[in-house]
Amino acid sequence: MSSWASFIFLFIFSFLTSFRVFAQDPTYRYHSCPNTTIFSRDSAYFSNLQTLLSFLSSPDASSSYSSGFRNDAVGTFPDRVTGLFDCRGDLPPEVCHNCVAFAVKDTLIRCPNERDVTLFYDECTLRYSNLVVTSALDPTYVYHVCPSWANFPRSSTYMTNLITLLSTLSSPSASYSTGFQNATAGKHPDRVTGLFNCRGDVSPEVCRRCVSFAVNETSTRCPNEKEVTLYYDQCTLRYSNRNILSTSNTNGGIILANSQNMTSNEQARFKDLVLTTMNQATIAAANSSKRFDARSANFTTLHSLYTLVQCTHDLTRQDCLSCLQQIINQLPTDKIGGQFIVPSCSSRFELCLFYNQSAVTTPQPQQNSAPPPPPTSIPSPRPGLNSRFPLITCLSAVSFEKFKDLLKPGFICILIKIVSENTGKGGNSSVIIIAVVVSITALLLLFVAVFSVRTKRRKKMIGAIPLLNVKRKDTEVTEPLAENGDSITTAGSLQFDFKAIVAATNNFLPINKLGQGGFGEVYKGTFPSGVQVAVKRLSKTSGQGEREFENEVVVVAKLQHRNLVRLLGYCLEGEEKILVYEFVHNKSLDYFLFDTTMKRQLDWTRRYKIIGGIARGILYLHQDSRLTIIHRDLKAGNILLDADMNPKVADFGMARIFGMDQTEANTRRVVGTYGYMAPEYAMYGQFSMKSDVYSFGVLVFEIISGMKNSSLYQMDDSVSNLVTYTWRLWSNGSQLDLVDPSFGDNYQTHDITRCIHIALLCVQEDVDDRPNMSAIVQMLTTSSIVLAVPKQPGFFFRGRHEQVGEVGSSVDRLALCSIDDASITSVAPR
């Protein structure tokens, strides 16, 4: 009996300990990191930022965690960075510290290169900026627009008039009580008009503070621009050399979306409710003197929808209606929250209360004739006590997510609500609390037992639920998986059920086949929810496939960049090894590039954009992601194009992860594609970031010419691969002969010549002569950078009359074999 008692005690203790750990994980809400100001990882700003974040998250700052607030600054101008954290007022110090430490790790993932960052969690807020951030009461920066087409000098009359205007708008006597004021200063052509518009639910003091803060920031964010719009959560500030008063403007806005999707079975009903409530609010706002309205509506018995719309006060009723209707129709209603802000109006919806309800006089939540639908498994908004996310009565334990498949969502919420309603009424509140806690503990123990049994019998599966609703674990992978045998479970990716994948692809119907790679076939799949995916089914007979499969899951699960294809999950079922990716509509680059008809869809402007996108994607892999990743198989077939022809680097089965200070590695297992491999890699098994640089250079030649590197080209009685052919054209001063004839005359000679020049620098034989991806991106985006003179490329095909230099005959023999564009799995290095 004692052994049973010990077992039960240990079980309850371990469960409660794990429950405490789950409950301490901070709940992410939202982040803002506009990419208008960015930094590089090798800059002084990044070094200062690391020091600042170390200060803010230091365990030694116990007094700061007790108070829930700390601010600090590191460095000197222009690389100075200031920051702060602000914890919720009801939290103990250890929870505050846990949230801040989590946010510090999270920030360089969510906002890897941005200088101005704000991260919101239910438990805390983390902010830092290259501007001064001294108070949690500072308004929350959202976005700014200041086009550079109209500038002014600091000593101009326009500057004098602007100072007068901003002084008027931020003066103590300004109309903060109404939340709106416009003003004009000077005469044409130096006349400047401006206005501020505060959110309709904020107090006059909050309005004043936001306007003053915005006025001070204009000189930093938009120091010389004549037309400026600054958006904050609490207010908007605008000024211009043109007349902006009483004029509707819907340009230069921004759409923000909550990271959580609405469940697929509720999307249609949720969208209808959002649009219906928004339209009611729009009509009310247009008829209001403040041009503002906020209201709520019942969505389920546990969740209400909260909406807010606003126009600037100077718009007419019709202009306000038109502005709001235009932006409401573009709201991301597939998310549980979203916001669209333009200069003349704004709209927002959430499943949590985000405005000051006591300051809003609106109708009661709309009621349908039928009772509200029962609770559904939508992503639950978390409660909070700070001013941005007011408290709502519902379950706040993170562990609820672990059991939501077993529990009815309303159960624990109802129990907690009973406690909150009885507390303070005297007599029985403590009895109720004890009874509820004991009951919940007993039930949860039972559910844990059932849960553990069920998880042994079934795998996590996805079908009708939205793909992005499942959170991934954030596990670091610091060693090359292909070499050390780490488990695939460290990827933390979502595992799909094989039956769901079979159904999505119609049992891998040939008509759904998108293509075939080195290790298997790729199919298009469609889940019942309508979500389309690309399903990569590895060949069962591929001896190397399992290693590449595990490597790809571990590597790609960590990556988030607009120029990298996104991994949604994987499936392991017997001999089946499947990767599930986002579906990219326009197939791969080679499908367009090497087809005489399809290539006409890729004019020079698009190809130039593709080159830049690929460069940014590889730069992210090499330098800006949490891991340093060498792709090792860059080629046109591994570049996917989305609906707007934006490139996405794909196929990471051969990628390798480098350590923090590692710059190169050796392998006896050379993988990749002939023709794209750098000579030091193909010959000696040595690879580094410069190996990808070489492949990128070859790829640029193909994009410019529309010709395959794997083909042979005749020139002056000599046979050449594309690299050699380009070098000879460059040496003869006829590099424009490389240009794809499908362009006609529709291209910029300077841009194409510069791209060829950069690509030649990338394919130089000596590794040290090649630029890194950071320099390449700068060369592509800054025409004023002077380019070095390129040296002879690797894998150079020599003609009969050309002298043999430093490159030995072994290179020539290998180059003659480099005419196949299929991926290889193993080559014995020389």
C-alpha positions in Angstrom: 0.0 0.0 0.0 2.9 2.3 0.8 4.3 1.8 -2.6 1.0 2.9 -4.2 0.9 5.9 -1.9 4.4 6.8 -3.0 3.5 6.4 -6.6 0.5 8.6 -6.3 2.4 11.3 -4.4 5.2 11.3 -7.0 2.7 11.4 -9.8 0.8 14.3 -8.4 4.0 16.1 -7.5 5.4 15.7 -11.0 2.2 16.7 -12.6 1.8 19.8 -10.5 5.5 20.7 -11.3 4.9 20.3 -15.0 1.7 22.3 -14.7 3.6 25.1 -13.1 6.2 25.1 -15.9 3.5 25.2 -18.5 1.7 28.1 -16.7 4.9 30.1 -16.6 5.3 30.3 -20.4 4.4 33.8 -21.5 1.6 34.1 -23.9 2.5 35.9 -27.1 0.0 38.5 -28.3 1.5 40.8 -31.0 4.7 42.4 -32.2 5.6 45.5 -34.1 9.0 45.8 -35.9 8.7 47.9 -39.1 11.5 47.3 -41.5 12.0 51.0 -42.3 15.2 51.0 -40.1 17.3 47.9 -40.0 20.8 46.8 -38.9 23.3 44.1 -39.8 24.5 41.4 -37.5 28.1 42.7 -37.7 27.2 46.3 -36.8 27.9 48.2 -33.6 24.2 48.6 -33.1 23.7 44.8 -32.9 26.6 44.6 -30.3 24.9 47.3 -28.2 21.5 45.6 -28.6 22.9 42.3 -27.3 24.4 44.1 -24.3 21.1 45.9 -23.6 19.0 42.7 -23.8 21.5 41.0 -21.5 21.0 43.9 -19.0 17.2 43.7 -19.2 17.1 39.9 -18.8 19.8 39.5 -16.2 18.9 37.5 -13.1 20.7 40.1 -11.0 18.0 42.7 -11.8 15.8 41.3 -9.0 14.6 44.7 -7.8 13.5 45.6 -11.3 11.4 42.4 -11.6 9.8 43.2 -8.2 8.8 46.6 -9.5 7.9 45.2 -12.9 9.8 47.8 -14.9 13.3 48.7 -16.0 14.7 50.9 -18.8 18.3 51.2 -19.9 20.5 52.5 -22.7 23.8 51.2 -24.3 26.2 52.9 -26.7 26.6 56.3 -28.3 24.9 58.0 -31.2 24.3 56.8 -34.0 24.5 53.2 -32.6 22.8 54.0 -29.3 20.0 51.6 -28.4 17.5 52.3 -25.6 15.0 49.8 -24.2 12.7 48.7 -21.4 10.4 46.0 -20.1 7.1 46.5 -18.4 5.5 43.6 -16.6 1.8 43.2 -15.6 1.1 44.7 -12.2 -0.3 41.5 -10.6 2.7 39.2 -11.4 5.3 37.9 -8.9 9.0 38.8 -9.8 9.9 35.3 -11.0 7.0 35.3 -13.6 8.1 38.8 -14.7 11.7 37.6 -15.1 10.5 34.5 -17.0 8.5 36.6 -19.5 11.3 39.1 -20.1 13.9 36.3 -20.6 11.5 34.6 -23.0 10.9 37.9 -24.9 14.6 38.6 -25.2 15.1 35.3 -26.9 12.0 35.7 -29.0 12.8 39.2 -30.3 15.7 38.2 -32.5 13.5 35.6 -34.1 10.5 37.7 -34.7 12.4 40.9 -35.5 15.9 39.8 -36.5 17.2 43.0 -38.1 14.8 45.8 -37.1 15.9 48.7 -34.9 12.5 49.7 -33.6 10.8 46.7 -31.9 7.9 46.2 -29.5 6.8 42.7 -28.4 3.5 42.3 -26.4 2.8 39.3 -24.2 0.0 38.9 -21.7 2.6 39.1 -18.9 5.0 41.7 -20.1 6.0 44.1 -22.9 9.5 44.5 -24.3 10.6 47.5 -26.3 13.8 48.8 -27.8 14.8 51.4 -30.4 17.5 53.5 -31.8 15.3 56.4 -30.6 14.7 57.3 -27.0 12.4 54.9 -25.1 12.1 55.8 -21.5 8.6 55.0 -20.4 6.1 52.2 -20.9 3.6 55.1 -21.2 5.2 56.2 -24.5 2.7 55.7 -27.3 3.1 52.5 -29.3 4.7 53.1 -32.6 3.0 51.3 -35.6 4.3 52.7 -38.9 5.3 55.8 -40.7 5.3 57.1 -44.3 7.6 59.9 -45.5 8.3 59.6 -49.2 11.6 61.2 -50.2 10.3 62.8 -53.5 9.9 66.2 -51.7 12.6 67.2 -49.3 13.6 70.5 -47.6 16.8 71.9 -46.2 17.0 72.7 -42.5 17.7 76.3 -43.1 14.6 76.8 -45.3 11.4 78.8 -44.8 9.5 75.5 -44.9 11.4 74.3 -41.9 10.5 77.5 -40.0 6.8 77.0 -40.9 7.0 73.3 -39.9 8.3 74.2 -36.5 5.5 76.7 -36.0 2.9 74.1 -37.1 4.2 71.4 -34.8 4.4 73.8 -31.9 0.7 74.7 -32.4 -0.4 71.0 -32.6 1.6 70.1 -29.5 0.8 73.1 -27.4 -0.9 72.7 -24.0 -3.9 74.6 -25.4 -4.5 72.2 -28.3 -7.9 70.5 -28.5 -6.9 67.2 -26.9 -10.3 66.9 -25.4 -11.9 66.5 -28.8 -9.0 64.3 -30.0 -8.5 66.3 -33.3 -6.9 69.5 -34.5 -5.7 70.8 -37.8 -3.5 73.9 -38.5 -1.7 75.8 -41.2 1.5 77.8 -41.2 3.2 80.0 -43.9 2.3 80.9 -47.5 2.8 79.1 -50.8 5.2 77.6 -51.8 6.4 77.1 -48.2 3.0 76.5 -46.7 2.6 73.5 -44.5 -0.7 72.0 -43.3 -1.0 69.4 -40.6 -3.3 67.6 -38.1 -3.4 65.1 -35.3 -6.2 62.6 -34.7 -6.4 60.7 -31.4 -8.2 57.4 -31.0 -11.7 58.1 -29.8 -11.5 56.2 -26.6 -8.3 57.7 -25.1 -8.3 60.4 -22.5 -7.2 64.0 -23.3 -3.9 63.3 -21.3 -3.1 60.2 -23.3 -3.9 62.1 -26.5 -1.6 65.0 -25.5 1.2 62.6 -24.6 0.9 60.8 -27.9 0.9 64.0 -30.0 3.9 65.4 -28.1 5.8 62.2 -28.5 5.0 62.0 -32.3 6.1 65.7 -32.8 9.5 64.9 -31.2 9.9 61.8 -33.3 9.3 63.5 -36.6 12.8 65.0 -36.7 14.3 61.5 -36.3 12.0 59.3 -38.4 11.4 61.9 -41.2 14.0 64.6 -40.8 13.8 66.3 -44.2 10.6 65.1 -45.9 7.8 67.5 -46.6 5.0 64.9 -46.5 4.9 62.8 -43.3 2.4 60.5 -41.6 3.2 58.8 -38.3 0.9 56.1 -37.0 0.8 55.2 -33.3 -1.7 53.0 -31.5 -3.1 56.0 -29.7 -2.9 58.8 -32.4 -1.9 59.8 -35.9 0.2 62.8 -36.9 0.2 64.2 -40.4 1.7 67.2 -42.2 2.4 68.1 -45.8 3.3 70.9 -48.3 0.0 70.1 -50.0 -3.5 70.6 -48.6 -4.5 67.5 -46.7 -7.4 69.0 -44.8 -11.0 67.8 -45.4 -9.6 65.4 -48.1 -9.9 61.6 -48.0 -6.7 59.7 -48.4 -6.4 55.9 -48.4 -2.8 55.6 -49.6 0.2 54.7 -47.6 -1.5 52.6 -45.0 -0.6 49.3 -43.3 -2.5 46.1 -42.5 -1.7 44.3 -39.3 -3.0 40.8 -38.5 -3.1 38.6 -35.4 -0.7 35.6 -35.7 -3.5 33.1 -34.9 -5.9 31.8 -37.6 -9.6 31.4 -37.1 -10.6 27.7 -37.2 -11.7 26.7 -40.7 -15.1 25.5 -39.7 -15.9 29.0 -38.1 -14.2 31.2 -40.7 -17.3 31.9 -42.8 -19.5 32.7 -39.8 -16.7 34.8 -38.2 -16.2 36.8 -41.4 -19.9 37.5 -41.6 -20.0 38.7 -38.0 -16.9 40.9 -38.5 -18.3 42.6 -41.6 -21.8 43.0 -40.2 -20.5 44.6 -37.0 -18.0 46.7 -38.8 -20.7 48.0 -41.2 -22.9 48.9 -38.3 -20.0 50.7 -36.6 -19.1 52.5 -39.9 -22.6 54.0 -40.2 -22.5 55.1 -36.6 -19.1 56.6 -36.9 -20.0 58.5 -40.1 -23.0 60.0 -38.3 -21.0 60.8 -35.2 -19.4 64.2 -34.7 -16.2 62.4 -33.5 -16.3 60.1 -36.6 -15.7 57.2 -34.2 -17.5 54.1 -33.0 -16.5 51.0 -31.0 -18.9 48.1 -30.4 -19.0 44.4 -29.5 -21.0 41.4 -30.7 -21.4 37.9 -29.3 -19.5 35.3 -31.2 -19.8 32.3 -28.9 -20.9 31.9 -25.3 -17.3 32.5 -24.3 -16.0 34.9 -26.9 -17.1 38.3 -28.0 -16.0 40.2 -31.0 -14.7 43.8 -30.4 -14.5 46.3 -33.2 -13.4 49.9 -33.6 -13.6 52.3 -36.6 -12.6 55.9 -36.9 -12.2 58.7 -39.5 -10.5 62.1 -39.1 -13.0 64.7 -37.8 -12.6 66.9 -40.9 -14.1 64.3 -43.3 -17.7 64.6 -44.5 -20.1 61.9 -43.7 -19.9 60.5 -47.2 -16.1 60.6 -47.3 -15.9 58.8 -43.9 -18.3 56.1 -45.1 -16.4 55.6 -48.3 -13.0 55.4 -46.6 -14.1 52.9 -44.0 -16.0 50.7 -46.4 -12.9 50.6 -48.6 -10.5 49.4 -45.8 -13.1 47.1 -44.1 -13.3 44.9 -47.2 -9.6 44.3 -47.0 -9.4 43.2 -43.3 -7.8 39.8 -42.7 -11.0 38.1 -41.5 -9.3 34.6 -41.5 -7.4 35.8 -38.4 -8.8 36.2 -34.9 -7.8 39.9 -35.1 -6.7 42.5 -37.6 -6.2 46.2 -38.3 -6.1 48.4 -41.3 -4.8 52.0 -40.9 -4.7 54.6 -43.7 -4.2 58.4 -43.3 -7.9 59.3 -43.2 -9.5 56.3 -41.4 -8.8 53.1 -39.5 -10.5 49.9 -38.5 -9.7 47.1 -36.1 -11.3 43.9 -34.7 -10.2 41.4 -32.0 -11.6 38.6 -29.9 -10.3 40.4 -26.8 -11.1 43.9 -25.5 -8.5 46.3 -26.8 -10.1 49.7 -26.2 -11.3 51.6 -23.2 -14.9 50.3 -23.0 -15.9 52.7 -20.2 -15.1 55.7 -22.5 -17.3 54.4 -25.3 -21.0 54.8 -25.4 -22.2 52.1 -27.7 -25.2 49.8 -28.0 -25.1 46.5 -26.0 -23.6 43.5 -27.7 -25.9 42.5 -30.5 -28.0 39.5 -29.7 -29.4 37.1 -32.3 -32.9 35.8 -31.9 -31.4 32.4 -31.2 -29.0 31.9 -28.3 -25.3 32.2 -29.2 -23.5 29.1 -30.6 -21.8 26.8 -28.1 -18.1 27.3 -27.4 -15.8 26.2 -30.3 -12.1 25.4 -30.3 -11.0 28.7 -31.6 -7.7 30.1 -30.4 -8.5 31.6 -27.0 -7.4 35.2 -26.4 -5.5 35.3 -23.2 -6.3 37.6 -20.3 -4.2 40.5 -19.3 -4.1 43.4 -16.8 -2.2 46.0 -18.7 -3.8 48.9 -20.6 -3.4 47.3 -24.0 -5.1 43.9 -23.3 -7.7 44.4 -20.5 -8.7 41.4 -18.3 -11.4 39.0 -19.5 -12.8 36.1 -17.5 -11.5 32.9 -18.9 -9.0 30.2 -18.3 -5.4 31.5 -18.4 -3.4 28.4 -17.8 -1.3 27.6 -20.8 -1.7 23.9 -20.1 -5.3 24.1 -21.3 -4.0 23.9 -24.9 -2.5 20.5 -24.0 -5.9 19.1 -23.1 -8.3 21.0 -25.4 -8.9 17.8 -27.4 -10.2 16.1 -24.2 -11.9 19.0 -22.4 -15.0 20.9 -23.4 -13.6 24.5 -23.7 -16.2 26.0 -21.4 -15.7 23.7 -18.4 -12.9 25.3 -16.5 -13.9 28.8 -17.6 -17.3 28.2 -15.9 -15.7 27.0 -12.7 -13.4 30.0 -12.5 -16.2 32.3 -13.3 -18.2 30.9 -10.3 -15.3 31.7 -8.0 -14.9 35.2 -9.3 -18.6 36.0 -8.9 -18.8 34.7 -5.3 -15.5 36.2 -4.0 -16.2 39.3 -2.0 -19.8 38.4 -1.2 -18.8 37.0 2.2 -19.0 33.6 3.8 -18.3 30.8 1.4 -15.8 32.2 -1.1 -12.8 30.3 0.4 -14.9 27.0 0.6 -15.8 27.4 -3.1 -12.2 28.1 -4.1 -10.9 25.0 -2.2 -13.7 22.8 -3.6 -13.1 24.0 -7.1 -9.3 23.6 -6.9 -9.6 20.1 -5.5 -12.2 19.2 -8.1 -10.1 20.6 -10.9 -6.9 18.8 -9.7 -8.7 15.4 -9.5 -10.3 15.9 -12.9 -7.0 17.0 -14.4 -5.2 13.9 -13.0 -7.9 11.8 -14.6 -7.6 13.6 -17.9 -3.8 13.2 -17.8 -4.1 9.5 -17.5 -6.6 9.3 -20.4 -4.5 11.7 -22.4 -1.3 9.7 -22.0 -3.2 6.5 -23.1 -4.7 8.2 -26.1 -1.4 9.8 -27.3 0.1 6.3 -27.4 -2.6 5.2 -29.7 -2.7 8.1 -32.1 -0.4 10.6 -33.7 -1.1 14.3 -33.9 -3.1 14.8 -37.1 -4.2 17.6 -39.3 -7.2 17.6 -41.6 -9.9 20.2 -41.4 -8.1 22.4 -38.8 -6.0 25.3 -40.1 -2.4 24.5 -40.5 -1.1 27.5 -38.7 -3.1 27.1 -35.5 -0.7 24.6 -34.0 2.3 26.1 -32.1 5.7 24.7 -32.7 8.3 24.1 -30.1 11.3 26.4 -30.2 14.2 23.9 -30.0 17.7 24.9 -31.0 19.7 22.6 -33.3 23.3 23.5 -33.3 25.0 20.5 -34.9 24.7 19.2 -38.5 22.1 16.5 -38.3 23.4 14.6 -41.2 26.6 13.9 -39.3 25.6 13.4 -35.7 22.2 11.6 -35.9 20.1 14.0 -33.9 16.4 12.9 -33.6 13.9 14.4 -35.9 11.7 15.2 -32.9 14.1 18.1 -32.1 12.5 19.9 -35.0 9.3 20.5 -33.1 7.4 20.5 -36.4 3.8 19.4 -36.8 3.3 15.7 -37.7 0.6 15.0 -40.2 -1.5 11.9 -40.4 -0.7 9.8 -43.5 -4.3 9.2 -44.3 -5.0 12.9 -44.3 -2.1 13.4 -46.8 -3.4 10.5 -49.0 -6.8 12.1 -49.1 -5.4 15.6 -49.8 -3.4 14.3 -52.8 -6.1 12.0 -54.1 -3.9 9.0 -53.3 -0.9 10.7 -55.0 -2.8 11.0 -58.2 -0.4 11.6 -61.2 -2.4 14.7 -62.2 -1.5 16.3 -58.9 2.3 15.7 -59.5 4.2 19.0 -59.5 7.6 17.7 -60.2 10.4 15.3 -59.2 13.6 16.0 -57.2 16.7 14.1 -56.3 15.0 12.1 -53.6 11.3 11.8 -54.6 8.2 13.3 -56.1 6.3 16.5 -55.2 2.5 16.5 -55.3 -0.1 19.2 -54.8 -2.5 18.5 -51.9 -5.7 20.2 -50.8 -7.1 19.7 -47.3 -10.9 19.8 -46.6 -10.4 23.3 -45.1 -9.3 24.5 -48.6 -5.6 24.9 -47.6 -3.3 23.9 -50.4 0.1 22.4 -49.8 3.0 20.9 -51.6 3.7 17.3 -50.5 7.2 16.0 -51.0 7.2 12.2 -51.0 10.6 10.7 -50.6 11.5 7.7 -52.7 11.3 4.4 -50.7 14.4 3.1 -52.5 16.6 6.2 -51.8 19.4 5.0 -49.6 20.3 8.6 -48.6 16.8 9.9 -48.4 16.1 9.4 -44.7 19.1 11.4 -43.7 18.2 14.3 -46.0 14.6 14.0 -44.8 15.5 14.4 -41.2 17.9 17.2 -42.0 15.3 19.1 -44.0 12.8 19.0 -41.1 15.3 20.1 -38.5 16.7 22.9 -40.7 13.6 24.4 -42.3 11.5 24.3 -39.2 13.7 27.0 -37.8 13.5 29.4 -40.8 11.1 32.2 -41.4 11.7 34.6 -44.3 9.6 35.7 -47.2 12.2 34.4 -49.7 12.4 30.9 -48.2 9.7 28.3 -48.7 7.9 27.5 -45.4 7.7 24.0 -43.9 4.3 23.1 -42.5 5.1 19.6 -41.2 6.1 16.1 -41.9 4.9 12.5 -41.8 6.6 9.3 -40.8 4.5 6.2 -41.5 6.3 2.9 -42.1 8.5 3.4 -45.1 6.7 6.7 -46.0 8.8 9.8 -45.4 6.8 13.0 -46.4 7.5 16.7 -46.0 4.6 19.1 -46.3 5.4 22.7 -47.5 3.4 25.8 -48.3 2.0 25.6 -51.8 3.8 28.1 -54.1 1.6 28.7 -57.2 4.0 29.3 -60.0 6.2 26.2 -59.8 10.0 26.6 -60.0 12.2 29.1 -61.8 13.6 26.6 -64.3 10.0 26.0 -65.5 9.8 29.5 -66.8 13.5 30.3 -67.5 14.3 27.5 -69.9 11.1 27.3 -71.8 10.9 29.4 -75.0 7.3 30.3 -74.4 7.1 30.6 -70.6 10.3 32.7 -70.3 8.5 35.7 -71.9 6.6 36.1 -68.6 9.9 36.9 -67.0 10.9 40.3 -68.3 14.1 41.9 -67.0 12.3 43.9 -64.3 10.9 40.6 -62.8 14.2 38.8 -63.2 16.1 41.6 -61.5 13.6 41.3 -58.6 14.1 37.6 -58.5 17.9 38.0 -58.3 17.5 40.4 -55.4 15.0 38.1 -53.6 17.3 35.0 -53.9 20.2 37.1 -52.5 18.2 38.2 -49.5 17.0 34.6 -48.8 20.6 33.3 -48.9 21.8 36.2 -46.8 19.2 35.2 -44.2 20.5 31.6 -44.2 24.1 32.7 -43.9 23.9 35.6 -41.5 20.5 36.7 -40.3 18.8 33.5 -39.0 19.5 31.9 -35.6 21.5 29.3 -37.4 24.2 29.6 -40.0 23.1 27.4 -42.8 24.8 26.4 -46.0 22.3 25.4 -48.7 24.7 23.4 -50.9 22.2 22.9 -53.7 21.3 26.3 -55.1 19.9 26.0 -58.7 17.0 27.2 -60.7 14.9 24.1 -59.9 15.1 24.9 -56.2 13.8 28.4 -56.6 10.0 28.5 -56.4 7.9 31.5 -57.6 4.8 32.6 -55.8 1.7 34.2 -57.4 3.5 37.6 -57.7 6.7 35.9 -59.1 8.6 36.5 -55.8 11.3 33.9 -55.3 11.4 31.4 -52.5 14.5 29.3 -51.9 13.5 25.6 -51.4 14.8 22.1 -50.9 17.0 22.0 -47.8 17.7 18.3 -47.8 21.4 18.9 -48.4 21.8 21.9 -46.2 24.4 22.0 -43.4 24.3 23.9 -40.1 27.4 25.7 -39.0 28.4 26.6 -35.4 28.5 30.2 -34.2 32.1 30.8 -35.2 32.5 28.2 -37.9 33.3 29.4 -41.4 34.0 26.2 -43.4 33.8 22.4 -43.2 35.0 19.3 -45.0 33.0 16.3 -46.0 33.7 13.0 -47.8 30.1 13.0 -48.9 29.8 15.7 -51.6 26.2 16.4 -52.5 24.6 19.0 -54.8 24.2 19.5 -58.6 27.0 19.5 -61.2 27.5 22.8 -62.8 26.5 24.8 -59.7 29.2 23.3 -57.4 32.1 25.5 -56.4 35.4 23.9 -57.4 36.8 23.5 -53.9 33.7 21.6 -52.9 33.4 19.3 -55.9 37.1 18.5 -55.9 38.1 18.4 -52.2 34.8 18.3 -50.2 35.4 21.8 -48.7 32.3 23.9 -48.4 31.5 27.3 -46.8 29.2 30.2 -47.3 31.4 31.0 -50.4 30.2 27.7 -51.9 26.7 29.0 -52.0 28.0 32.3 -53.4 29.5 30.4 -56.3 26.2 28.7 -57.0 24.4 32.1 -56.8 26.7 33.5 -59.4 26.0 30.6 -61.8 22.3 31.1 -61.1 22.5 34.8 -62.0 24.1 33.9 -65.4 21.1 31.6 -66.1 18.6 34.2 -65.1 20.1 36.9 -67.3 20.7 34.6 -70.3 17.8 32.1 -70.1 20.4 29.4 -70.8 21.3 26.4 -68.8 24.7 26.1 -67.2 24.6 22.4 -67.9 24.7 23.0 -71.7 27.8 23.6 -73.8 28.2 26.7 -75.9 30.4 27.4 -78.9 32.6 30.5 -79.2 35.7 31.1 -81.3 36.0 27.4 -82.2 36.0 26.5 -78.4 33.4 24.7 -76.4 32.3 26.5 -73.2 30.0 26.0 -70.2 27.9 29.0 -69.3 30.5 30.3 -66.8 33.3 30.2 -69.3 31.1 31.6 -72.1 30.2 34.6 -69.9 33.9 35.2 -68.9 34.9 35.2 -72.6 32.1 37.6 -73.5 33.2 39.9 -70.6 36.8 39.7 -71.6 35.9 40.7 -75.1 33.7 43.6 -74.0 30.6 42.0 -75.4 28.9 40.9 -72.2 25.5 42.1 -73.5 25.5 39.2 -75.9 24.6 37.1 -72.9 21.3 38.9 -72.5 18.1 36.8 -73.2 16.8 37.8 -76.6 13.3 37.7 -75.3 13.9 41.0 -73.5 14.1 42.9 -76.8 15.3 46.4 -75.9 13.3 46.4 -72.6 16.1 46.4 -70.1 18.6 48.7 -68.4 22.1 48.2 -69.8 23.7 49.4 -66.6 21.7 47.1 -64.4 22.4 44.0 -66.5 26.1 44.8 -66.9 26.4 45.3 -63.1 24.6 42.0 -62.4 27.0 40.1 -64.8 29.9 41.8 -63.1 28.7 40.8 -59.6 28.0 37.2 -60.8 31.6 37.0 -62.1 32.9 38.1 -58.7 30.8 35.3 -57.2 32.3 32.5 -59.4 36.0 33.4 -59.0 38.2 30.4 -58.5 39.8 31.6 -55.3 37.3 31.4 -52.3 38.8 34.5 -50.7 38.2 36.6 -53.8 34.4 35.9 -53.7 32.2 38.5 -51.8 29.9 37.3 -49.1 26.1 37.5 -49.4 25.9 40.7 -47.3 28.3 42.5 -49.7 26.4 41.1 -52.7 23.1 42.4 -51.4 24.7 45.8 -50.9 26.2 45.7 -54.5 22.7 44.9 -55.9 20.9 47.7 -54.0 23.6 50.4 -54.0 24.8 51.4 -57.5 27.4 53.8 -56.0 29.5 50.9 -54.7 32.6 50.4 -56.8 33.0 46.8 -57.9 36.3 45.0 -58.0 37.8 43.6 -61.2 36.8 39.9 -61.5 39.4 37.2 -61.8 39.2 34.1 -63.8 36.3 31.8 -62.7 36.6 28.2 -61.4 35.8 25.3 -63.8 37.2 27.4 -66.7 37.0 25.6 -70.1 40.2 26.4 -71.9 40.4 26.8 -75.7 43.1 25.4 -77.8 44.9 28.7 -77.9 44.5 29.6 -74.2 47.4 29.2 -71.7 47.0 26.9 -68.8 47.4 29.0 -65.6 47.1 27.9 -62.0 44.1 25.7 -62.6 45.2 22.1 -63.1 44.0 19.6 -65.7 41.9 17.9 -63.0 39.6 20.9 -63.0 39.2 20.7 -66.8 38.3 17.0 -66.7 35.8 17.6 -63.9 34.3 20.5 -65.8 33.7 18.3 -68.8 31.5 16.1 -66.6 29.5 19.1 -65.2 26.8 19.0 -67.8 24.0 17.3 -65.8 21.4 19.3 -63.9 20.3 16.4 -61.7 21.1 16.5 -58.0 23.8 14.0 -56.9 24.0 12.3 -53.6 27.6 11.2 -53.2 30.9 12.0 -55.0 34.3 10.8 -53.8 36.3 13.9 -53.2 39.8 14.1 -54.8 
